[in-house]
Amino acid sequence: MPNRDLEFRGISKEHLGMYFEELGARQITYSFPFIYSADSWEGQVLSEREIFFTQVFKVNAIKIRISANDERELDDLIKKYRYKTTRAGG
């Protein structure tokens, strides 16, 4: 089962999990690694850490893993997931 690891910054682990659910998965575990499972793919929220840019400016960095039955499905799923995590600057 092919998989890819991604990192997202400034998005809560709850939102990242919710995006897996919006794509059709259901939550299996309730602690790290948070696992979300669907018929032909799986998403995992692996870890969370804080990154400090200055002494007062920090953001969270969350690693996730997405696995699917084949590369085409994995690419399509990542495209849909990235669309959900897109943030507009302002």
C-alpha distance (Angstrom), angle and dihedral (degrees) to the residues before:
residue distance angle dihedral
M1 . . .
P2 3.82 . .
N3 3.80 117.1 .
R4 3.79 141.8 179.4
D5 3.77 132.7 -156.4
L6 3.80 118.9 -139.2
E7 3.79 133.4 -178.6
F8 3.79 124.9 -144.8
R9 3.78 125.4 -169.7
G10 3.78 127.6 -157.2
I11 3.82 95.8 13.1
S12 3.80 120.2 107.8
K13 3.79 121.0 -117.9
E14 3.81 87.8 -122.8
H15 3.81 91.1 59.5
L16 3.80 92.6 45.3
G17 3.81 89.1 52.5
M18 3.79 91.4 46.7
Y19 3.83 89.2 55.2
F20 3.82 89.8 56.4
E21 3.80 88.3 51.9
E22 3.80 91.9 48.6
L23 3.81 88.0 55.2
G24 3.81 90.8 55.1
A25 3.80 106.9 -87.9
R26 3.77 128.1 124.2
Q27 3.78 125.4 -142.6
I28 3.82 114.3 -104.2
T29 3.83 103.8 174.4
Y30 3.79 131.6 33.7
S31 3.81 101.9 -154.8
F32 3.81 134.8 48.0
P33 2.92 118.3 -26.0
F34 3.81 91.0 39.6
I35 3.82 104.8 -158.8
Y36 3.80 124.7 -156.3
S37 3.79 117.6 -172.6
A38 3.81 133.2 -163.2
D39 3.82 131.6 171.4
S40 3.80 97.4 -86.3
W41 3.81 104.8 10.9
E42 3.79 144.0 39.6
G43 3.79 134.3 -151.0
Q44 3.80 126.5 -159.8
V45 3.78 131.7 -168.7
L46 3.80 97.8 -148.8
S47 3.80 107.9 178.8
E48 3.77 146.8 -17.6
R49 3.80 129.9 -147.6
E50 3.79 138.0 162.9
I51 3.80 122.7 -112.7
F52 3.79 117.0 -156.6
F53 3.80 117.7 -149.9
T54 3.81 92.4 174.4
Q55 3.80 132.5 -5.9
V56 3.80 90.3 -83.0
F57 3.82 104.8 25.0
K58 3.78 113.3 79.3
V59 3.80 137.7 150.8
N60 3.77 134.4 -169.3
A61 3.80 121.1 -109.1
I62 3.78 116.9 -156.3
K63 3.79 125.5 -170.1
I64 3.77 119.1 -149.9
R65 3.80 133.9 -179.9
I66 3.78 124.7 -149.5
S67 3.82 120.8 -164.8
A68 3.80 128.1 -176.0
N69 3.79 139.2 173.1
D70 3.82 93.8 -102.8
E71 3.81 141.1 4.7
R72 3.80 95.1 -102.2
E73 3.79 92.7 54.3
L74 3.81 90.2 44.5
D75 3.82 91.9 52.6
D76 3.81 91.4 48.2
L77 3.80 92.6 48.1
I78 3.81 93.0 48.7
K79 3.81 90.1 49.7
K80 3.82 91.0 53.1
Y81 3.82 92.1 44.2
R82 3.81 93.2 49.6
Y83 3.80 89.2 50.5
K84 3.81 88.9 57.8
T85 3.81 92.3 49.3
T86 3.81 95.7 48.7
R87 3.79 112.3 121.2
A88 3.79 124.5 -166.1
G89 3.78 116.6 -134.8
G90 3.74 120.7 -131.3
